[in-house]
Amino acid sequence: MSDKTILLVEDNPDDEALTLRALKKNNIFNQVTIVRDGAEALDYLFCTGAYAGRDASQQPAVTLLDLKLPKVEGLEVLKRLRADERTRLLPVVILTSSKEEQDMLNGYRLGANSYICKPVDFAKFMEAVKQLGLYWLVLNEIPPGN
Amino acid sequence: MSKSNSPIDSENVPTPGRSAQQSFWVRVGAWMLNRQVAWIVLLLTLLVTLSVWKNAEEALLQAQQVQFENRASDVSDAILKRMQAYEHVLRGGVGLLAASESVSRTEWKVYVASLRIQERYPGIQGIAFSAYIPAARLDAHLRTIRAEGFPDYAIRPAGVRAEYTSIIYLEPFDWRNQRAFGFDMFSEATRRAAMERARDTGGTAISSKVTLVQETGKEVQAGMLMYLPYYKNGTPHNTLAERRANLVGYVYSPFRLNDFMSGILEQKQTGVELDIDVEVYDGTQHSADSLLYDDDGIAHALGKPAAGSLTLTRQIDLYGHTWSLHFTTRPAFHAAFDKNKPLFILVVGTLLSVMLAGLIWMFSTQRRRALEMSTSSLDSEHRVRALLDNMDEGIVVISETGMIEMSNPAAERLFGYRSEEVVGKNVSMLMPEPYHSEHDGYLANYLRTGQAKIIGRGREVTAKRSDGSVFPMDLRISEFSLEGRRQFIGSIRDITERKRAQDEILRLNASLEERGQQRTAQLEAANKELESFSYSVSHDLRAPLHGIDGFSQALLEDYAAKLDDQGKGYLQRVRAATQRMAELIDDMLNLARVTRAPMQRAPVDLSALATAITDELRQTQPERAMEVVVQPGLVADGDAKLLKVLLMNLLANAWKFTGKQERARIEFGMQPGGGVPAYFVHDNGVGFDMQYVHKLFGAFQRLHAMDEFPGTGVGLATVQRIVHRHGGRAWAEAAVEQGATFFFTLAPESAPAQAMPSTRREQ
C-alpha cells in the first residue's frame, strides 16, 4: 500500500489542505503529489516540462482530478490522458464540488473511473475520502504494465 | 354605347283614365300569363256544366212527375165519373120504381135494355132490384114470386132469419146473372154492411171487395156492389127510424172490377198501350186481400218499386167508401221523355271546358315564352352593360389587328383616356417602351403560331397613362370569337397599391427576421451566460464553503482544548450556516436546471412515481407513522425527470409539514371532473394561512420559521416552474392546522379558467 502514490490535481489550497487532512485523519499515509493546474498535471503524468526527468513507470495509483482548473480544464486533462496509450488505463477519480449533470456525464464519457462530489459537510467529506482511499489504494488492482 | 332610354317612352305620357284602363288590361294580361288561370277556367266551366246538367236532370224529373200526376188524376177522375154515371143509372131505376105502384119484371127488363149498358157502361154486370123482406112477409113473398112463373123460387141461402133480402129482378137476366136470382145479400156481412149504410143514410153506398155470386170459378174477378135504397112510395124517410121502417128494397149493380177498370182505362187510352200501371185497393191498406184491380198481374204497391220508375198513391172517396189507387210508371212512360238531353249537356259542356282551358294554357305558355325571351335578351344586354360600367376592373377589347374596340369606365379611369379617345386606336398606346414597340409583332406572332405569352393566363406588366406616367398592372387576356372575328378581352387591375403593400411586407419581414435573429442571438447569449453562471455557482460558490466548514471542523478537532464551550458553539453555528448555504446553492441550481433542461414529453406513470418517492421518504424517517394514499393508474404526458422533481418537492413538503402530526396522512390523486386533469398532493399537516398564498410559489419565500420547518423556499418555485414548462397551472388550498392541498395541471386549459376563487390563481 505504501508504494502506491496519489496525484491530487487541485488549484484551491484550502481544498488541498482539507483533502490532505482528511487523508491523514483516515490514516492514509501514501505519498501524495500535488499539482496546481491541468497543465502541470499533464506534465507530471507525461513526464514533460518541469517533470521531464520523472520516471514514467511510476504512475499514481489514483489521480484525484478537480474539474475547474487553471490553464487546462479537468475534463481536457482527462481527455488527453485517455487519448494517450501510456495513460489510457490510469485510474482517474473526478473529485469536484460540481453537481452539474453535464459534468458527470462528460466525465464518465471521457473515461473517468469514478465521480465524487465533495460534500460541504466536512464530516461527510472525511467519510468520502476514507472510502476513496480504501478502495483505490487497497482494494483496487492497478492495471498491469503500469 | 348610348343609354337605351327610348325617346318615345318619355313622350308617351298617357291620360290618367287611359292609363288606369291600360294598367287594368295589363294586369289582366299579366294574370292571363299565369298558367294557373287555365286550371281555374277549367274548374269554373266544369262547375257551370255540372250545374246546367243537374238542372236539366231535375227539369226532366219534374216534367215526368207532372205528367205522371196528370195521368193519375185522369184515371181517378175517370173512375169517379164512371161511378157517377152508374149512380145515375141506378137512380133511374129508383125513379122507375117510384113512378109506379108496382114495377113488373118485364117493365124492369125493358128499362134496363133501354140503357144499353153493355155499350154505354162497360164493366157493369147488370142492374138489379133486391127486395127487403121481414120474416113476417116471407111466405107472401115466396108465393108472389113463385106465382110469377118461378115455382122453384127460394131465398138462398136457406135458413130462418129475422129479415131477408132477395134479388128478384136482375137484368140482363142471362145465365150468369141467373146465378144470383133469389140470393139474400143480407146473409153476407160485407154486402149487408153496405146495404145498411145505404138504407140508414138514404144515399148511395158501395160495398167492400166481394166475390160476386155470378162468378163461376173461372177467371174470377174481384167484385163490388153499388146500392141505392128504395123506400115505400108516399112514406117519409127523413129519420133513421122512418128509413128503416119504410124500406122496400135496393136498386143495385154488381161490378166485376177488371171489366169495370178496363172499360175506364181503354176508353181513356184508346188503342194505345197504357204507359202507367194502375192498381186499385179497397180501403186505405194495400194487401193482396184488398186488391181490387191490377193491370198486369204484378202488385207493384206490395213490392219494391222498379228502378227508375215513379210511383204515386191517390185515395178517392166513393160514397163513404175509400179506394186507394196506386200508380207506377212504365218504361214506355219514361221513353216518351228525352233523357239524353242532360247527358248531352254534360258531355258537350265538359268537352268545351277542357278545350277552353287548353286554349288558355297554350296561349299563356306561348306568351310567357315570348315574354321571357324578349325580357331575357333585353335584360342580359342591360346586365352586361351595367356589369361593365360598374366593374372595378378595367376592360379593354381589341381586334386581331390590335385596334381598341371598346373600353369600360374603369379602364378610362385607369389610363386617363376617355373611351372615344382610344376606340379605333392601337392598344400599344397604353404601353410604355419596350412593350409599345413590340406589341404589334407579338400579336402577329401569336395569330400566326398560337404561342401565347399572356393570353389565357395572367401577368404583371407595366402600363402607361395618358400623362405618360407608368403603373404596374395585373393583366389577364382571354380570346373570343364574335361573328367570325377574333377578339381579345383584356382585364386590367391596378396593382400599385398591392405592390406597395407587398414591398412593405417584404421590408417588414426582412426587418423582423433581422430583429428575430438579434433577439435569438441575445437569448442564446443570455442562456449561455446563465449556464456559465450556474456552472460557476456550482463550482466556485461551493468551494469556499468546503473551506469554511472544513476549517471550522479542524478548529473544533485540533483546538478543542483552547476553545471554551461558547467558542465551540459559534463554530457549530458557522458550520450550520455553511450547510444552509450549500443547500441554498443546490436548490438554486436545481431551479435553474428545471428552467433550462430540454423537455421530452412522454407518458409518465405519476402513481408509480409518487409511490417510489414516498417509499424513499419513509426510509429517511422509518420511525414516523405515515399513511400514504396514492390513486393508482394516473398517467400523464410530460417530462419524466421534471415530473419526478415536481412530485419530489410536493411530497417532501407534505412529509415535512406533517412532521408534528400524530397520524400523518399524505394523499396523491386526481381531482374528479372534466377538462384538463388536475392532480393534487394533500396532507393533513400544519397548513398555512391563505392570506399568504400569493407568496407560496415565489423563490426563497417561506411561510414557516426555520427552526420549525427547515427549508430554502425554493421547492414550490421549482414546482411552479415545472408546471409552467408543461403549460399547466399550480395552485394551493389550505388553512392553518388544517392541512394543505397543492394542485397542478400539466396541459393548457383550452377553455378559460372556470370560476375559481381568486386565491387559487398563482401570480
Interface residues (C-beta under 8 A of the other chain):
Chain A: N12 D14 D15 A17 L18 R21 L67 K68 T96 S97 S98 K99 E100 E101 D103 K118 V120 D121 F122 A123 F125
Chain B: S534 Y535 S538 H539 D540 R542 A543 P544 L545 H546 G547 D549 G550 F551 S552 Q553 A554 R575 T578 Q579 M581 A582 D586 L589 R593
